[in-house]
Amino acid sequence: MPGVRLTHYFFDGEAAAIISDAGAGFTALPGDAAGLADAVSKMARLSPKQRDKMGQTGRDYFLRHFERESLFSKLEVVMSDEMNERAP
């Protein structure tokens, strides 16, 4: 299994947006039983190959956006830009 597929139902807002943007699972709003049932049903209808692809897509998204080296690189760019703006 290349990654973990998510049927994420306890999060909305930013967490749901990340899952959606990553193509890493399905979401439902907290307290939305029908939405949760729909998300679980969608996941169940996927083939194992589709679920594996979804898991890999989520892992790739994580590595691009949240992996330590990626975050340090982004922070370095932000700090460098900030220092250049403040330079006389």
Residue, then its C-alpha position, 0 to 999 in steps of 0.5 A: m500500500p503506497g499511502v493511506r486513503l482517507t475518508h475524513y469526516f471529523f474535519d472541515g475547513e483547512a483539513a478538508a481543503i487539503i484532503s480535497d486538494a490532494g485528491a487523498g480522500f473524501t470528506a464530510l462535515p462534522g455531524d453530517a451522517a448522510g455525508l459520512a455515509d456518502a463518503v464511505s460509499k464512494m470509497a467502497r466503490l473504488s477499485p483497489k487500484q483506484r484506492d492505491k492511486m488515491g493513497q499515493t496521490g496523498r503521499d505525494y502531496f504530503l511530500r511536496h507540501f509538508e515534508r520537513e525539507s520542503l518546509f525548510s526550503k519554503l521558509e528559507v525563501v520567505m526569510s530571504d525575501e523578507m531580508n532583501e525587502r528590509a535591506p537598505 
